[in-house]
Amino acid sequence: MTQFGLGEDFEGDHYDGFASLPEMMSFLQKNGLKVICWMAPFVNVQSNSETLPNRFQPSSALTRVPGQNIGKASNYDEAESKGFFVRKDSGGTLVVPWWKGRGSPVDFTNPAARKWFTDQLEVLLKDSEVATANVAKEPAIGGFKTDDGETQNNAQPPDVYIPVNASYADGRRGTQMRNAYCFEYQQCVSGVLGSNGVLFARSGFVGCQAFPGHWAGDNEPNFDANGLSGVIVAGLSAAMSGYSVWGHDVGGYQDSNFGASTADRADLFMRWTQFACFSPIMQMHRQVHKQKKQDFTPGKTEDLRQYPWGYGAEALANYQFYAQLHTRLFPYIYTYAKESSATGVPILRPLILMNQGDPKTLGVQHAYHFGREFLVAPIIALKANSRQVYLPTGNWVDFWTSAAHIGEQTIDWNGANRRQFPLFVREGAIVPLLPENVQSLCDTNYVNNPTVASAKQDLIFLIYPGSATSQFTVYDQTQIQCQRYGNVRRITLNSIARPVTLQVSGAEPAGVTLDNSDLPKRGTLAEFEASATGWRFDSASRFAFIKFPHAGGSAEVRC
């Protein structure tokens, strides 16, 4: 806790450190956050000494991160004496160099080693417990970032994590474990969490799909093959391999091959953010700019490029909009995550996967279905405001303009507003959303802080009525159906008791009824927002907004 106990000045503000682990966990809990702890499968005999620049004393030398143990880990000798590490064919414990030092990989094929390892994680979970609103205890740790676990295919000996001469307790050797080791590693850590947390893993092999989630690894901050365009292809390839809960580093991770100008960097960040919103996991993670202390200039944009506010006002507003939208899409995303666990069909859905009879979808690399209802086509070129999009079978509605398009054709999409990109909704789509003000997906009991707006029972349904009956079943078994009879739309809902808002695309209705009783029309947005029940029509977007406190069970709305 030494390094976390020190305060820090950042962008002109001072932040106190934490006196203890419980204090840190409580702080995160009260801000509506769960913790994912980074880890690797190595126990070190020697760790790299890491340094930090002092941002406000440019002339001073680099200082070591306080609290480091750069020698042997305190639990190394116990594990080695009990044979819990991978060994060499020739005998003796395997020690390999990796990017944090030199250490021995845990042998997860050894049941005793697995228990030794998981016992320590259980202690960590216990130590992270915080008091919830119902006076119970709950770990603030909700997952582990299981980094590494794969060999380094491009490395030359001895810089190989899983050399061919490695020997494992179950009889396998390094040649067999170069891919399989990550499965044993992730299975072990996932077993600690059960259904109460997630992994965030970099490596993967056959079977690792069962331990969500995963991320794309270290990509460059550009539009090229190792940048945004390549990450989209990687995500769709992972989806075709059964990886459903998947994400990537918004803006690219690596500190190399960045755009030449500030404007170029902002454009990339905006477009990557848009793709991230319509990915199962949306996260930021950047390699901190390696800069000598004497070269640091406080306030320079390039020094803040790992932060959304480091790219200018337009990029920040873009990030805020899509981060909020991604949070609001949680009921939709989680519904398809649950479906994926049962059927294997991923959340990111390549066009060819869902339209196998259409040969025109075979070569589409940078557009995909997000669940069933959305068609997403990220912008993948610098300062572009247009691209061609192939629309598969069906009728499609532009998310921004509500313009209708017939499927099985390629269209030219144009949009001068950089905060928009090609995004379409299937005619007949029903999309469950959270309210706009939700700040945390953790439940209210865990957060235990009334100033943080947590997800409750409220749902909003975005509805695009089609000529055929459409329906959507939310992960909690809430069912909603829409039928259109001429100009009248009939919506039936079966749900637990909860506040409900329907956002229905189309012409203004003559009136709205709930279970054959008229709902009052509200003349202004302020009147609508101040009321628990009623409806209004927005002529600009051509949406009817209908709200009511659903008492539970079945209800019918006509509009």
C-alpha positions in Angstrom: 0.0 0.0 0.0 3.0 2.3 0.2 2.6 3.7 -3.3 -1.1 4.3 -2.9 -0.6 6.0 0.4 1.1 9.0 -1.2 -0.9 11.9 -2.4 -0.5 13.3 -5.9 -1.0 16.6 -7.7 -2.6 16.2 -11.0 -3.7 19.0 -13.4 -3.6 21.6 -10.6 -5.6 19.5 -8.0 -4.3 17.6 -5.1 -5.5 14.1 -4.3 -4.8 12.4 -1.0 -3.6 8.8 -0.8 -5.1 5.9 1.0 -4.1 4.8 4.4 -5.2 1.2 3.9 -6.7 -1.3 1.5 -10.2 -1.1 3.1 -10.1 2.7 2.7 -9.2 2.4 -1.0 -11.9 -0.2 -1.6 -14.5 1.9 0.2 -13.6 4.9 -1.9 -14.1 3.0 -5.2 -17.4 1.4 -3.9 -18.8 4.8 -3.0 -18.1 6.0 -6.5 -20.0 3.2 -8.0 -17.0 1.1 -9.1 -15.9 -2.5 -8.9 -12.2 -3.4 -9.1 -10.5 -5.6 -11.7 -7.0 -6.5 -10.4 -4.2 -6.9 -12.9 -2.1 -10.0 -12.7 0.2 -12.3 -14.5 1.0 -16.0 -14.0 4.6 -15.4 -12.9 6.1 -15.2 -9.4 9.2 -13.2 -9.6 12.8 -13.8 -8.5 13.6 -10.3 -9.6 11.4 -7.4 -10.7 12.3 -4.4 -12.8 12.8 -1.1 -10.9 10.1 1.3 -12.1 10.4 5.1 -12.0 8.0 8.0 -12.1 8.6 11.5 -13.4 7.8 14.3 -11.0 5.5 16.4 -13.2 6.0 19.6 -11.2 9.8 19.5 -10.7 11.1 19.1 -14.3 14.7 19.5 -13.2 14.9 16.7 -10.7 15.9 13.2 -11.5 13.5 10.3 -12.1 12.3 8.7 -8.8 11.6 5.1 -8.1 8.0 4.1 -7.4 7.7 3.8 -3.6 7.0 0.5 -2.0 8.6 -1.7 -4.7 10.1 -5.0 -4.0 12.5 -5.5 -6.8 13.9 -8.8 -5.3 12.3 -12.2 -4.8 8.6 -12.3 -4.1 7.7 -13.2 -0.5 5.8 -16.4 -1.6 8.4 -17.6 -4.1 10.4 -20.0 -1.9 7.2 -21.7 -0.6 6.0 -22.4 -4.1 9.3 -23.6 -5.3 9.9 -25.9 -2.4 6.5 -27.6 -3.0 7.0 -27.9 -6.8 4.3 -25.5 -7.8 6.2 -23.9 -10.7 6.7 -25.2 -14.2 9.9 -27.1 -14.5 12.5 -27.7 -17.2 12.9 -31.0 -19.0 16.4 -31.2 -17.7 15.2 -30.7 -14.1 15.0 -27.6 -11.9 12.5 -24.7 -11.8 11.8 -22.8 -15.0 12.7 -19.1 -14.7 11.9 -16.9 -17.7 12.4 -13.2 -18.5 9.2 -11.2 -19.0 8.4 -7.6 -19.3 8.2 -7.0 -15.5 11.4 -8.9 -14.6 12.3 -12.6 -14.2 10.0 -15.2 -12.7 8.6 -18.7 -12.6 5.2 -19.5 -14.2 2.8 -21.3 -11.9 2.0 -24.9 -13.0 -1.8 -24.8 -13.2 -1.9 -28.5 -14.2 -0.8 -29.3 -10.7 -4.0 -29.4 -8.4 -1.9 -28.5 -5.3 -0.5 -25.5 -7.1 -3.9 -24.4 -8.3 -5.1 -24.5 -4.7 -2.1 -22.6 -3.4 -2.7 -19.9 -6.0 -6.5 -19.6 -5.6 -6.2 -19.6 -1.8 -4.2 -16.3 -2.1 -6.8 -14.8 -4.4 -9.5 -15.8 -2.0 -7.7 -13.9 0.8 -7.5 -10.8 -1.5 -11.2 -11.0 -2.2 -11.9 -11.2 1.5 -9.7 -8.3 2.2 -11.5 -6.1 -0.3 -14.9 -6.6 1.3 -17.0 -3.4 1.9 -20.1 -2.8 3.9 -23.3 -2.6 1.7 -26.6 -0.9 2.4 -28.1 -4.0 3.9 -25.1 -4.3 6.3 -23.8 -7.3 4.5 -20.3 -7.6 3.1 -19.3 -7.8 -0.5 -15.9 -7.9 -2.3 -15.1 -4.7 -4.1 -13.0 -6.8 -6.4 -15.2 -8.0 -9.3 -12.6 -9.5 -11.5 -9.0 -10.2 -12.6 -7.1 -9.0 -15.6 -5.3 -12.2 -16.5 -2.5 -10.8 -18.6 0.0 -12.8 -20.5 -0.4 -16.6 -20.4 0.8 -17.0 -24.0 4.2 -17.6 -25.4 6.0 -14.9 -27.3 6.0 -16.2 -30.8 8.3 -13.5 -32.2 10.8 -13.7 -29.3 14.1 -15.4 -29.5 15.4 -17.7 -26.7 15.7 -17.1 -23.8 13.0 -14.4 -24.1 10.2 -16.9 -24.4 7.5 -17.4 -21.7 6.8 -21.0 -22.6 9.9 -22.6 -24.1 9.7 -26.0 -25.7 11.8 -27.5 -22.9 9.1 -26.6 -20.2 7.7 -29.6 -18.3 4.3 -29.7 -16.6 2.8 -31.8 -13.8 0.3 -33.5 -16.0 3.0 -34.7 -18.4 2.7 -32.1 -21.1 5.7 -30.2 -22.5 6.2 -26.7 -23.8 5.3 -27.6 -27.4 1.8 -28.7 -26.3 1.4 -25.9 -23.7 2.3 -22.9 -25.9 -1.4 -22.5 -26.6 -2.9 -24.6 -23.9 -1.3 -22.9 -20.9 -3.6 -19.9 -21.1 -6.6 -22.2 -20.8 -5.3 -23.7 -17.6 -4.5 -20.3 -16.2 -7.8 -18.7 -17.0 -9.8 -21.7 -15.8 -8.0 -21.5 -12.5 -8.6 -17.8 -11.9 -12.2 -18.0 -13.2 -12.9 -20.7 -10.6 -12.2 -18.2 -7.8 -14.8 -15.8 -9.0 -17.6 -18.2 -10.2 -20.6 -16.1 -11.3 -19.5 -13.2 -9.2 -17.0 -11.6 -11.4 -15.2 -11.6 -14.8 -11.8 -12.1 -16.3 -10.2 -9.7 -18.7 -7.7 -11.8 -20.6 -5.3 -11.1 -23.3 -4.5 -14.6 -24.5 -6.8 -17.3 -25.6 -7.2 -20.8 -27.1 -9.8 -23.4 -27.6 -12.0 -23.4 -24.5 -11.1 -20.0 -23.2 -14.4 -18.7 -24.6 -15.9 -20.0 -21.4 -14.0 -17.5 -19.3 -15.1 -14.0 -20.4 -14.0 -11.6 -21.2 -11.0 -10.9 -23.5 -9.4 -8.0 -25.1 -7.5 -7.4 -28.3 -4.0 -6.7 -26.9 -1.6 -3.9 -27.7 -2.5 -2.0 -30.8 -1.1 1.1 -32.4 -2.9 4.5 -32.3 -3.7 4.8 -36.0 -6.2 3.7 -38.6 -3.8 1.0 -40.1 -3.7 -2.8 -39.9 -2.3 -2.7 -36.4 -4.7 0.1 -35.5 -8.4 0.7 -35.7 -9.1 -1.1 -39.0 -7.2 -4.2 -37.8 -8.8 -4.2 -34.4 -12.3 -4.4 -36.0 -11.2 -7.4 -38.0 -9.7 -9.0 -34.9 -13.0 -8.5 -33.0 -15.0 -10.1 -35.8 -12.5 -13.0 -36.1 -12.7 -13.6 -32.4 -16.4 -13.6 -32.6 -16.3 -16.2 -35.3 -14.2 -18.3 -32.9 -16.8 -18.0 -30.2 -15.4 -15.1 -28.2 -18.4 -13.0 -27.3 -17.5 -10.7 -24.4 -14.6 -8.9 -26.0 -13.1 -5.4 -26.0 -10.1 -3.3 -27.0 -8.2 -0.2 -25.9 -9.9 3.0 -27.1 -7.5 5.0 -29.2 -4.9 2.1 -29.3 -2.5 1.1 -26.5 1.0 1.5 -27.9 3.1 4.7 -27.7 4.2 4.5 -31.3 3.2 5.4 -34.9 0.7 8.0 -33.7 -0.9 10.5 -36.0 1.2 13.5 -36.9 -1.0 16.3 -35.7 -3.3 17.0 -32.8 -6.3 17.1 -35.1 -5.3 13.7 -36.6 -5.1 12.2 -33.1 -8.5 13.6 -32.1 -10.1 12.2 -35.2 -8.7 8.8 -34.5 -9.8 8.9 -30.9 -13.4 9.9 -31.9 -13.8 7.2 -34.4 -12.3 4.5 -32.1 -14.7 5.7 -29.3 -17.6 5.2 -31.7 -16.5 1.6 -32.4 -16.0 1.0 -28.7 -19.5 2.0 -27.8 -20.8 -0.8 -30.0 -18.4 -3.4 -28.6 -19.3 -5.7 -25.7 -16.6 -4.0 -23.5 -15.8 -0.3 -23.7 -12.6 0.7 -22.0 -9.6 3.0 -22.1 -6.1 1.8 -21.5 -3.0 3.6 -22.9 0.7 3.2 -22.6 1.7 6.3 -20.6 3.9 8.6 -22.7 7.5 7.8 -22.0 8.9 11.2 -21.4 11.9 12.5 -19.5 11.1 14.8 -16.6 13.0 17.7 -18.0 11.0 17.6 -21.2 7.6 17.7 -19.5 5.4 20.7 -20.1 2.2 20.7 -17.9 -0.9 21.0 -20.0 0.5 19.8 -23.3 -2.2 17.8 -25.2 0.2 15.0 -26.1 1.0 14.5 -22.5 -2.7 13.9 -21.8 -3.4 11.6 -24.7 -4.3 8.6 -22.5 -7.3 10.6 -21.2 -10.5 11.5 -23.0 -10.0 15.2 -22.2 -6.6 15.2 -23.8 -7.9 15.6 -27.4 -10.0 18.8 -27.3 -13.6 19.7 -26.5 -15.2 18.0 -29.5 -13.5 14.7 -28.8 -14.4 14.9 -25.2 -18.1 15.5 -25.9 -18.0 12.6 -28.4 -16.5 10.3 -25.7 -19.0 11.4 -23.1 -22.0 10.8 -25.4 -20.8 7.3 -26.4 -19.7 6.3 -23.0 -23.2 7.2 -21.7 -24.9 5.4 -24.6 -22.8 2.3 -23.9 -23.9 2.3 -20.3 -27.5 2.8 -21.3 -27.2 -0.2 -23.7 -26.4 -2.5 -20.8 -29.8 -4.4 -20.8 -29.4 -5.0 -24.5 -25.7 -6.1 -24.4 -26.3 -8.3 -21.3 -29.3 -10.0 -23.0 -27.1 -11.0 -25.9 -24.3 -12.0 -23.6 -26.7 -14.4 -21.9 -27.9 -15.7 -25.2 -24.3 -16.2 -26.3 -23.6 -18.3 -23.2 -26.5 -20.6 -24.2 -26.1 -20.7 -28.0 -22.6 -19.7 -28.8 -23.7 -16.9 -31.1 -21.5 -13.9 -30.3 -22.5 -10.3 -29.6 -20.4 -8.9 -32.4 -21.9 -10.7 -35.4 -20.0 -10.6 -38.8 -22.4 -10.1 -41.7 -21.5 -13.4 -43.3 -22.3 -15.3 -40.0 -25.9 -14.0 -39.9 -26.4 -13.8 -43.7 -24.8 -17.0 -45.0 -26.9 -17.2 -48.1 -25.8 -13.7 -49.3 -22.4 -13.9 -51.1 -22.1 -10.1 -51.0 -21.4 -10.3 -47.2 -18.4 -12.6 -47.6 -15.8 -9.9 -48.1 -17.3 -7.4 -45.6 -14.6 -6.8 -42.9 -15.5 -3.5 -41.2 -19.2 -3.7 -40.6 -21.2 -6.0 -38.4 -24.4 -6.7 -36.5 -24.4 -5.7 -32.9 -26.8 -8.2 -31.5 -29.7 -8.6 -33.9 -31.1 -5.0 -33.9 -28.1 -2.9 -35.0 -25.8 -2.7 -38.0 -22.6 -0.9 -37.2 -20.1 0.4 -39.8 -17.3 2.4 -38.1 -15.4 5.0 -40.0 -11.9 3.6 -40.6 -10.1 6.4 -42.5 -8.5 9.6 -41.2 -10.8 12.7 -41.5 -13.4 10.7 -43.5 -17.0 11.7 -43.3 -18.4 9.0 -45.6 -18.1 5.4 -46.5 -19.9 2.7 -48.4 -22.0 0.3 -46.4 -23.6 -2.9 -47.5 -27.0 -3.4 -46.0 -28.1 -7.1 -45.8 -31.6 -8.4 -46.2 -34.4 -6.5 -44.5 -35.3 -2.9 -44.1 -32.9 -0.6 -42.2 -33.4 2.8 -40.5 -30.6 5.3 -40.1 -30.1 5.8 -36.3 -29.5 9.5 -36.7 -31.9 10.7 -39.3 -34.6 7.9 -39.3 -34.1 7.6 -43.1 -35.3 4.2 -44.4 -33.2 2.0 -46.6 -34.0 -1.3 -48.3 -31.6 -4.1 -47.7 -29.4 -6.1 -50.1 -27.8 -3.0 -51.5 -24.6 -0.9 -51.0 -25.3 2.7 -50.0 -23.1 5.8 -49.7 -23.4 7.1 -46.2 -22.4 10.7 -45.7 -22.3 12.7 -42.4 -20.6 16.1 -41.9 -21.1 15.7 -38.1 -18.0 13.8 -36.8 -20.0 12.7 -33.8 -22.1 10.5 -36.0 -21.1 7.5 -38.1 -22.9 4.8 -40.1 -25.3 3.2 -37.6 -28.5 1.5 -38.6 -31.4 -0.1 -36.8 -33.4 -3.0 -38.2 -37.0 -2.2 -39.0 -39.0 -3.9 -36.2 -36.2 -3.5 -33.7 -36.9 -3.1 -30.0 -33.9 -2.0 -27.9 -34.1 -1.9 -24.1 -32.1 1.0 -22.5 -31.3 2.3 -19.1 -32.3 6.0 -18.3 -29.8 8.7 -19.2 -28.7 9.5 -15.7 -27.3 6.1 -14.7 -23.7 6.5 -13.5 -23.0 3.0 -12.2 -24.1 -0.5 -13.3 -23.4 -1.7 -9.7 -26.6 -2.2 -7.8 -27.8 0.4 -5.2 -27.2 -1.9 -2.3 -23.5 -2.4 -3.2 -22.8 1.3 -4.0 -24.5 2.4 -0.7 -24.3 6.0 -1.8 -27.4 7.9 -2.8 -25.4 10.6 -4.6 -24.4 8.0 -7.3 -27.2 7.1 -9.7 -27.2 3.3 -9.9 -29.1 1.1 -12.3 -32.5 0.4 -10.9 -35.6 -1.3 -12.4 -36.4 1.6 -14.9 -36.4 0.6 -18.6 -36.7 2.6 -21.8 -37.7 0.7 -25.0 -36.6 2.1 -28.3 -39.1 0.8 -30.8 -39.0 0.9 -34.7 -42.4 -0.6 -35.7 -42.3 -2.8 -38.8 -44.9 -4.4 -41.0 -44.5 -7.7 -39.2 -44.9 -8.4 -35.5 -41.6 -8.0 -33.6 -40.6 -8.8 -30.0 -37.7 -8.7 -27.6 -37.1 -10.7 -24.4 -34.8 -9.0 -22.0 -32.4 -11.1 -19.9 -34.7 -10.8 -16.9 -37.5 -12.4 -18.9 -39.3 -9.0 -19.5 -41.1 -9.5 -22.8 -42.2 -6.7 -25.2 -44.0 -7.1 -28.5 -45.0 -4.6 -31.2 -47.6 -5.0 -33.9 -48.7 -2.4 -36.5 -52.3 -2.1 -37.8 -52.3 0.6 -40.4 -51.4 3.8 -38.5 -52.0 2.2 -35.1 -49.2 0.5 -33.2 -50.1 -2.0 -30.5 -47.4 -2.7 -27.9 -47.8 -5.4 -25.2 -45.5 -5.6 -22.2 -45.1 -8.4 -19.7 -42.8 -7.3 -16.9 -42.2 -6.9 -13.2 -43.3 -3.6 -11.7 -41.1 -0.8 -12.9 -41.2 2.7 -14.4 -41.4 2.2 -18.2 -40.8 4.6 -21.1 -41.6 3.7 -24.7 -39.8 5.7 -27.5 -41.8 4.8 -30.6 -40.6 5.8 -34.1 -43.2 7.0 -36.7 -45.9 9.5 -37.2 -47.6 11.4 -34.4 -50.4 9.3 -32.9 -53.9 10.7 -32.6 -53.8 9.6 -29.0 -52.3 7.0 -26.6 -54.1 4.5 -24.4 -52.8 2.2 -21.7 -55.0 -0.8 -21.2 -57.9 1.1 -23.0 -57.5 4.2 -20.8 -56.4 7.5 -22.3 -53.0 8.8 -21.3 -52.6 12.6 -21.0 -50.6 14.4 -23.7 -47.9 16.6 -22.3 -47.4 19.8 -24.3 -43.7 20.4 -23.4 -40.6 18.4 -22.6 -40.6 19.9 -19.1 -44.2 18.8 -18.4 -43.4 15.3 -19.7 -40.3 14.9 -17.6 -42.1 16.2 -14.5 -44.9 13.7 -14.9 -44.9 10.0 -14.0 -47.5 9.2 -16.7 -48.2 10.7 -20.1 -47.0 11.1 -23.6 -45.5 13.7 -26.0 -44.4 13.8 -29.7 -41.1 15.2 -30.8 -41.6 16.4 -34.4 -37.8 16.8 -35.0 -37.0 13.1 -34.3 -40.5 11.8 -35.2 -40.6 9.8 -31.9 -43.6 9.4 -29.6 -42.5 9.2 -26.0 -44.8 7.3 -23.7 -44.2 6.8 -19.9 -46.1 5.1 -17.1 -45.4 3.3 -13.8 -46.0 -0.3 -14.8 -47.7 -2.2 -12.0 -46.4 -5.6 -13.0 -47.8 -8.3 -15.2 -49.2 -7.6 -18.6 -50.0 -4.2 -20.1 -51.1 -3.0 -23.6 -50.3 0.4 -25.1 -51.9 1.7 -28.4 -50.6 4.7 -30.1 
